[in-house]
Each structure stands twice: as C-alpha cells, then as structure tokens.
Amino acid sequence: MAQRSADLSISSNTNNQQITLSHPPIQTNLPTCNFKISKPQLAQYAVTLSSPLTWIVTPFLAINPVDLNASYAVAIAENPANHEVSTSSRKKRAVARHTHFWAPGRTLKIAFLNGDQAFKNAVKAAANNWLPHVNLTFDFVEGEEGDIRISRTPGTYWSEIGTNALLREEGPTMGLSPDLRMPAFFAANVMHEFGHLLGAEHEHLHPEANIPWNKRAVYAAHGADEHADEDHYQRSMVDERYFNPLDASAVNHSPYDPLSIMHYVISQDWTEGDFKIDLNFVLSEKDKAFMSKVYPFQQEQSE
C-alpha cells in the first residue's frame, strides 16, 4: 500500500452547534481533544451560529508504504530528481527516504469517481489555486481511469502522497468530504490534500518547527502511556506522528512555515506556553515559492 495521509474525519450537528473534526485514532475508543473557534472566525465558514464551534480532534493516521522499493521505483521512473535528497540544491520540505514529486510539465489526469456537479466544481476551484505556482496541468475527467482518483467521502479527508498514487491500481487515491456549506473550510482542506498530491508532507514535521509540545497532554489525548517503552505501539505511533520531525541533516528544506496550508491545527492545550496554530485557509507565500521550485516553468528551468 502506498503512503496515505488521512487528515480529517468530520461529522456535524447543527442542532447542538458542534462540528467534529477527527483524525482517525489509533484505537476507536480513544479520547478526543477539543479546539474552539471564536465567533469572528465563523464568517470564514459561511455558517451562522450563536456560539463557538467545537472541534473534536483525535490522532492523525499515516500509513507508510509496505514496499519502499516499489515506492522508490515509481517515483524515480516519474521524476529522476526524486532520488536527490541531501545533495540537490533544490529545497525540499517533505521528504522521507525519497521524494514523490511529479515530472514538471506533466498533465495529471484526475478522475472523479462520484459526487455531484457542485462538489466537483468546488474541488476544481480550490485545487486550481495551486496551478499558477506549478508547471503541471490538471485534467479533470469522469470515470474510473486517472492518475489521481477522487472519491466523495462524507466525513473524511485524505490523500496518497505524490507519485505513490501510481501504486494504487484501482479505487480512490484521494477522499474529500462534501462540506460545501462551509466553503472556506472545504477549500482549505482540498488545497491541503492537493498539496499531498503534489508531494508535500505535513509542516508540523519540519525539522526546524521546534514546536514546544506538552507531550504529557498529547499522549493523554491519544490514550498513550507517556511512561511506556519507546517501542510500545501506541506511544511509538504518537511519537512518529507528532514528535519525530524530519532529519535536517538528511534533507534540504525551506524555512519552517506556520502559515503553510500543510500545517495541522495545534491546540494550545497540546503545547507549553502560548504556542498554537490555527487553521490556515489559503496557500502561504512559502507554499507558493516551494512548489514553484519543485515544479519550475520552462523559462525558469533554462535560467
């Protein structure tokens, strides 16, 4: 299975004015963590409520490739530059053992497996925010044939990372929840998942992030024992998801960007002091600059 970023699971209840945003938990019976959105932020969702929304968030789940050799082979076949990690002058934020970027100039065939026209139009509009900054073409089509295959999946957002999508021969490579009643929220999540499609990882794992985690609070929110051995399953999963950033000596990277569309919301309850990250609704300038270097246009390549 290719690496997948499962970012959010969502349910809502307008009667009790609550929206639930859940990162799939390690176990389904784990406790949750609450994030509150202030009244001024509600305008960004185009939702009128008389009290703050509550975000209930449980852990993020990333499934690593079971066959790294296959992941590497398909990445190199697509774009030989994917093997360049520590020696390339190109800056990368989102790399593990190799990158997963598409070949610049490529047309990506993106199929909708389901969803009505309003859903498809909203996805296209949000995804196309990346296009001025990348030398790629998005060719949205109907049917089941595509490099990328999008499924309308109520209550969840996820995506394969870049070229790892090519390892999945059938079925969706991206799932998007049809939250059209919250257009800004929906667009932000679509841009985030298309960032994964372009090969980006999560910004909170940036080697220079230096997030002042309150590890006890994070472990508790995920039902993990902070005193367990480091190889204990639940603790190791939390460590991998939050506390094990990329090795700066192994990657070239652009500066840490708390405004990145690829950054997770981080509750102040999960950190020491007053550090927190709110939901980012637009591509940051560093997002744009980074992808412009990964996917340069022809003139930039020849300079």
VENKA-V619540 format. One record per pair of residues at least 4 apart in sequence whose ideal C-beta (glycine too) atoms are under 6 Angstrom apart, sorted by the first residue. I is the first residue (numbers start at 1). J is the second residue. If there is no record, write none. Layout:
[[I;J] [I;J]]
//
This chain:
[[1;66] [2;65] [2;160] [2;164] [2;167] [2;168] [3;64] [3;65] [3;161] [3;164] [4;63] [4;158] [4;160] [5;62] [5;159] [5;196] [6;24] [6;61] [6;158] [7;157] [7;158] [8;21] [8;157] [9;22] [9;24] [9;155] [9;156] [10;21] [10;155] [10;177] [11;20] [11;155] [12;19] [13;18] [17;49] [17;51] [18;54] [19;53] [20;56] [21;55] [21;57] [22;58] [23;57] [23;58] [23;59] [23;60] [24;61] [25;30] [25;58] [25;59] [26;59] [26;234] [26;237] [30;58] [30;222] [30;223] [32;56] [32;58] [33;57] [33;221] [33;267] [34;54] [34;56] [35;55] [35;267] [36;52] [36;54] [37;41] [37;52] [37;53] [38;52] [42;47] [42;49] [44;184] [45;182] [45;184] [45;185] [46;183] [47;182] [59;222] [60;241] [65;71] [71;164] [72;98] [74;163] [74;166] [74;167] [75;82] [75;98] [75;100] [75;163] [76;80] [76;82] [76;83] [78;103] [78;163] [79;101] [79;103] [82;98] [82;99] [82;101] [83;98] [84;88] [85;95] [86;250] [90;293] [91;252] [91;253] [91;254] [92;99] [92;251] [92;252] [93;253] [93;254] [94;200] [94;201] [95;99] [95;251] [99;199] [100;161] [100;162] [100;163] [100;164] [100;199] [101;162] [101;199] [101;294] [102;106] [104;135] [104;295] [104;296] [105;135] [106;136] [107;137] [107;139] [108;138] [108;147] [108;148] [109;139] [109;141] [109;146] [109;147] [110;138] [110;140] [110;146] [110;148] [111;141] [111;143] [111;146] [111;149] [112;120] [112;150] [113;149] [113;151] [113;172] [114;152] [115;119] [115;120] [115;152] [119;152] [119;178] [122;180] [123;127] [123;190] [124;128] [124;140] [126;187] [126;190] [126;191] [127;190] [127;194] [129;191] [129;283] [130;134] [130;194] [133;288] [133;291] [133;292] [134;291] [134;295] [135;295] [135;296] [135;297] [136;295] [148;165] [148;173] [149;172] [149;173] [150;174] [151;172] [151;175] [152;178] [153;175] [154;177] [155;177] [156;175] [156;177] [157;176] [157;177] [157;189] [157;193] [158;175] [159;174] [159;193] [159;196] [159;197] [160;164] [160;165] [160;173] [161;196] [162;199] [165;173] [168;173] [174;193] [179;186] [182;186] [184;281] [188;281] [191;261] [192;261] [195;200] [195;261] [195;262] [200;262] [202;262] [203;257] [203;260] [203;262] [203;263] [204;209] [204;263] [204;264] [205;245] [205;246] [206;256] [207;245] [207;246] [207;248] [208;256] [209;256] [212;271] [212;272] [212;273] [212;275] [213;271] [214;270] [214;271] [214;272] [215;219] [216;226] [217;269] [217;270] [218;242] [218;270] [219;224] [219;226] [219;238] [222;238] [224;234] [224;235] [224;238] [228;232] [228;235] [231;236] [239;243] [239;244] [240;244] [246;251] [254;290] [257;284] [257;286] [258;277] [259;280] [259;284] [260;284] [260;287] [261;280] [261;283] [261;287] [263;277] [263;280] [265;277] [265;279] [266;270] [266;276] [266;277] [268;276] [271;275] [283;287] [283;288] [286;290] [291;295] [296;300] [296;301]]
//
